[in-house]
């Protein structure tokens, strides 16, 4: 089942970040082996997105209620089976495995009360690995 959260999606669209994706397992790789281009929008530390070859992955840190939304919009390519998740304080949490088709927007939400922590959005794609967004913080932190 694909969840749709138009408010969080609009926030990602409004930011308009342009990034080259980096697999989570390569995040610590040397800069010479992984090319990363980041464009950070000022004043939007609570919304971060990564453009991928067939879609866009975003994390939105909300303050009321305090929650994390992770969204993946599939723009092209064949169906994938994937889990959305986030990583905070070295620990990762994932939602259910789902099939995402071209034109779909998958969304997962976690409600919490951990003010001023940073988190990254994750997507674990079967047969392709795990990809992540840059880190985001809760608004006001």
QUIFEN-V847073 format. One record per helix or strand of 3 or more residues. SS is the DSSP state (helix for helix, strand for strand). FROM is the first residue (numbers start at 0). TO is the last residue. If there is no record, write none. Layout:
BEGIN
ss=SS from=FROM to=TO
ss=SS from=FROM to=TO
END
This chain:
BEGIN
ss=helix from=5 to=14
ss=helix from=23 to=25
ss=strand from=46 to=51
ss=strand from=54 to=62
ss=strand from=65 to=73
ss=strand from=79 to=87
ss=strand from=90 to=93
ss=strand from=97 to=99
ss=strand from=104 to=110
ss=strand from=117 to=124
ss=strand from=128 to=131
END
